[in-house]
Amino acid sequence: MSTVVKFYCHTPEKDSRSLSSVASFERPVICCLGPLIQYLQEFNLERVLINKSSFRHLPCESGGMNLSAATLRNLEILNNQTDGSVRGSLMWVLDHTRTTFGRRLLRKWVSQPLTDLQ
């Protein structure tokens, strides 16, 4: 906590986070913020934590449906049931990605579909 207090007491810049706004964070966030500040100070990058735009509140729920392994298997979403390969599955039909990162993201989207229509 002393690292967080020391860091945010010395940020007089316009549009920067104040100590009072950081103190309103939940306890686990503040506990993680101290070591993060120390780590970033080693590389002289701690200034990224001064701006308000560096922080976003993420909802606890991902907004996605958690499908069980049995559901993924029975609906043949990631693999087919005949030989266990991707060919013939929903992933095989949809996958036109060019990179492994894109393939991983598509796999996540397919295996955890959104529940909110918007």
Buried (B, 14 or more C-beta within 10 A) or exposed (E): EEBBEEBBEEBEEEEBBEBEEBEEBEEEEBEEBBEBBEEBEEEEEBEEBBEEEEBEEEEEEEEBEEBEEEEBBEEBBBBBEEEEEBEBBBBBEEBEEEEEEEBEEBBEEBBBEEEEEE
